[in-house]
Amino acid sequence: MFVLPGDRIGCVEEFEAGEGVYEENGELYANVAGRLIVEGRTVRIEPINKIPKLDKGDVVVGKVIDVKNTVAMVKLTRKIGHDRELARSLIGILHVSNVQNEFLKSINSVIKFGDIVKAEVLDESLKLSTKSKGMGVIKSKCGKCGSELVLDGDKLKCPKCGNVESRKISSDYGKGVL
């Protein structure tokens, strides 16, 4: 059964309040919208559009908001496989050693400010990696004119001014896969 916040679920003589359920004057009410689950005497609500939590191994999408010589800061916006954006602003850190398998002297040569990247979460401190083939830049703009770059072989080319740029390109580049 689907319930909305404030819907009466039962009373304390019938059930115990589980996750998403609160008790008021002996009555149990839904605290969130979702599916009502009854397990023995306990009632809980499985929320719809649960806000994603990030764990090691999760794949995320974010926008590069700062790039230094050895590190890029990525504002994370979405966890792949969830239809909801992240609940709060989270910043992931992409270190030069986690960009690609080959040696890379400077992250600036393959990751630029404003790039949209797909990356894997390495740990709870939100260290990121784009080493896997499917990870990397999925959308980028021309450094000269600001037009969206298109994939041309293993490089990115501006259809407007002809500028060619290098990136650590995801296999999903330009496909809009989120």
Secondary structure, 3 states (H helix, E strand, C coil): CEECCCCEEEECCCCEECCCEEEECCEEEECCCEEEEEECCEEEEEECCCCCCCCCCCEEEEEEEEECCCEEEEEEEEECCCCCEEEEEEEEEEEHHHCCCCCCCCHHHCCCCCCEEEEEECCCCCEEECCCCCCEEEECECCCCCCECEEECCEEECCCCCCEECCCECCCCCCCCC
